[in-house]
Amino acid sequence: MDDVFAETTYGKLALKKLAPVRPNFRLYCAGWLGDGMQRDVMDVTGAEFREAKCGPRKGQLCILVPGTQRTAYVTANEIAAAEGEV
């Protein structure tokens, strides 16, 4: 399982806020909070995953480990500053 979110600006900021994380921790959900008209705060959620032991995805990190979910909140200002826009 690739950690696609970890390569984004908001993903990098979230991982810093969630540190330390284990090697099998992956971000898997991100979205803007609010009514959809404003983009001020984004929540980014991740968890630890384990490898499947059987089936077509055997050996892949695809099973979410219960109780390991963690969420970080990243603001639009933090994202803009990290991208050098502010």
Residue frames as qw, qx, qy, qz and C-alpha x, y, z in Angstrom:
[[0.000, 0.890, 0.455, 0.000, 0.00, 0.00, 0.00],
 [0.415, 0.324, -0.007, 0.850, 1.58, 3.23, -1.15],
 [0.195, -0.670, -0.447, 0.560, 1.15, 6.27, 1.08],
 [0.333, 0.583, 0.403, 0.622, -0.01, 8.66, -1.64],
 [0.236, -0.931, -0.234, -0.153, -1.15, 11.30, 0.84],
 [0.671, -0.579, 0.051, 0.460, 2.30, 11.43, 2.46],
 [0.542, 0.135, 0.324, 0.764, 3.73, 13.01, -0.70],
 [0.025, 0.810, 0.365, 0.458, 1.32, 15.97, -0.56],
 [0.102, 0.480, -0.323, 0.809, 1.99, 19.18, 1.34],
 [0.628, -0.466, 0.099, -0.615, -0.92, 18.59, 3.70],
 [0.956, -0.116, -0.271, 0.003, 0.18, 14.99, 4.21],
 [0.590, 0.286, -0.418, 0.629, 3.71, 16.01, 5.15],
 [0.187, -0.480, 0.275, -0.812, 2.35, 18.58, 7.61],
 [0.829, -0.344, -0.079, -0.433, -0.05, 16.02, 9.11],
 [0.894, 0.023, -0.377, 0.241, 2.72, 13.45, 9.55],
 [0.288, 0.398, -0.428, 0.759, 4.82, 16.04, 11.40],
 [0.478, -0.427, 0.193, -0.743, 1.90, 16.68, 13.76],
 [0.935, -0.180, -0.120, -0.280, 1.28, 12.95, 14.24],
 [0.576, 0.433, -0.616, 0.317, 4.95, 12.08, 14.82],
 [0.051, -0.385, 0.871, 0.302, 6.19, 9.66, 15.86],
 [0.855, 0.198, 0.012, -0.479, 4.46, 7.13, 13.63],
 [0.714, -0.220, 0.655, 0.116, 5.31, 3.50, 13.05],
 [0.125, -0.291, 0.708, 0.631, 6.65, 2.22, 9.70],
 [0.066, 0.337, 0.886, 0.313, 3.28, 0.71, 8.70],
 [0.113, 0.652, 0.434, -0.611, 1.35, 3.91, 9.43],
 [0.233, 0.257, 0.579, 0.738, -0.41, 5.29, 6.35],
 [0.273, 0.316, 0.186, -0.890, -2.60, 8.31, 5.76],
 [0.171, 0.254, 0.905, 0.295, -5.84, 7.21, 4.15],
 [0.022, 0.785, 0.606, 0.130, -8.42, 10.00, 4.42],
 [0.252, -0.229, -0.083, 0.937, -8.31, 13.78, 4.01],
 [0.054, 0.679, 0.606, 0.410, -10.94, 16.44, 3.58],
 [0.017, 0.324, -0.125, 0.938, -11.85, 20.03, 4.26],
 [0.114, -0.445, -0.779, 0.426, -14.04, 20.65, 7.30],
 [0.148, 0.333, 0.130, -0.922, -17.05, 22.95, 7.27],
 [0.582, 0.518, 0.425, -0.461, -19.91, 23.65, 4.90],
 [0.699, 0.317, 0.511, 0.388, -17.95, 23.29, 1.68],
 [0.262, 0.934, 0.157, 0.185, -17.83, 27.01, 0.99],
 [0.140, -0.898, 0.406, -0.096, -14.70, 27.73, 3.04],
 [0.905, 0.152, -0.311, 0.247, -11.41, 25.92, 3.04],
 [0.198, -0.846, 0.344, -0.357, -9.80, 26.80, 6.34],
 [0.436, -0.469, 0.739, -0.207, -9.08, 23.50, 8.10],
 [0.735, 0.235, -0.571, -0.280, -8.41, 20.05, 6.69],
 [0.728, -0.424, 0.496, -0.212, -8.58, 16.85, 8.70],
 [0.553, 0.480, -0.672, -0.112, -6.11, 14.15, 7.73],
 [0.821, -0.345, 0.342, -0.301, -6.55, 10.66, 9.15],
 [0.494, 0.466, -0.733, -0.035, -4.17, 7.74, 9.17],
 [0.861, -0.361, 0.251, -0.257, -3.70, 4.39, 10.85],
 [0.223, -0.460, 0.846, 0.151, -1.38, 1.43, 11.06],
 [0.854, 0.270, -0.180, -0.408, -1.96, -1.33, 8.53],
 [0.551, -0.359, 0.750, 0.073, -0.83, -4.92, 8.49],
 [0.225, 0.291, -0.770, -0.522, -0.23, -7.29, 5.61],
 [0.860, 0.029, -0.031, -0.508, -3.00, -9.59, 4.45],
 [0.447, -0.386, 0.806, -0.029, -2.21, -13.20, 5.29],
 [0.421, 0.206, 0.855, 0.221, -4.28, -14.76, 2.51],
 [0.407, 0.776, 0.420, -0.237, -6.36, -13.87, -0.50],
 [0.626, 0.651, 0.193, 0.384, -5.55, -11.85, -3.61],
 [0.048, 0.910, -0.195, 0.363, -3.86, -9.09, -1.58],
 [0.893, -0.382, -0.064, 0.230, -1.67, -11.47, 0.44],
 [0.691, -0.069, 0.004, 0.719, 1.51, -9.73, 1.57],
 [0.138, 0.550, 0.172, 0.806, 0.15, -6.23, 0.95],
 [0.065, -0.185, -0.529, 0.825, -0.50, -3.65, 3.65],
 [0.293, -0.296, -0.497, -0.761, -4.28, -3.52, 3.42],
 [0.540, -0.541, -0.644, -0.003, -5.72, -4.52, 6.81],
 [0.122, -0.703, 0.178, -0.677, -6.34, -1.56, 9.12],
 [0.432, -0.078, -0.764, 0.473, -5.21, -2.32, 12.67],
 [0.362, -0.768, -0.452, -0.274, -8.12, -1.43, 15.00],
 [0.545, -0.781, -0.173, 0.253, -7.46, 1.31, 17.54],
 [0.606, -0.200, 0.182, 0.748, -4.57, 2.89, 15.64],
 [0.257, 0.747, 0.390, 0.473, -6.47, 5.65, 13.82],
 [0.345, -0.529, -0.176, 0.755, -5.14, 9.15, 14.43],
 [0.309, 0.814, 0.391, 0.297, -6.24, 12.50, 13.00],
 [0.381, -0.300, -0.032, 0.874, -4.33, 15.74, 12.52],
 [0.242, 0.884, 0.386, -0.106, -5.79, 19.12, 11.59],
 [0.492, -0.056, 0.275, 0.824, -3.94, 21.21, 9.03],
 [0.182, 0.787, 0.283, -0.517, -4.93, 24.79, 8.25],
 [0.616, 0.722, 0.222, 0.222, -4.96, 26.42, 4.84],
 [0.027, -0.959, 0.277, -0.056, -2.44, 28.95, 6.16],
 [0.630, -0.485, 0.588, 0.148, -0.05, 26.16, 7.16],
 [0.772, 0.332, 0.485, 0.241, -0.35, 24.62, 3.70],
 [0.383, 0.905, 0.062, 0.175, 0.21, 27.96, 1.97],
 [0.271, -0.871, 0.409, 0.024, 3.23, 28.73, 4.15],
 [0.737, -0.241, 0.599, 0.197, 4.74, 25.30, 3.46],
 [0.677, 0.505, 0.436, 0.310, 4.30, 25.84, -0.26],
 [0.425, -0.167, 0.106, 0.883, 5.92, 29.27, -0.02],
 [0.072, 0.637, 0.541, 0.545, 2.81, 31.21, -0.98],
 [0.348, -0.894, -0.283, -0.001, 2.61, 33.31, 2.18]]
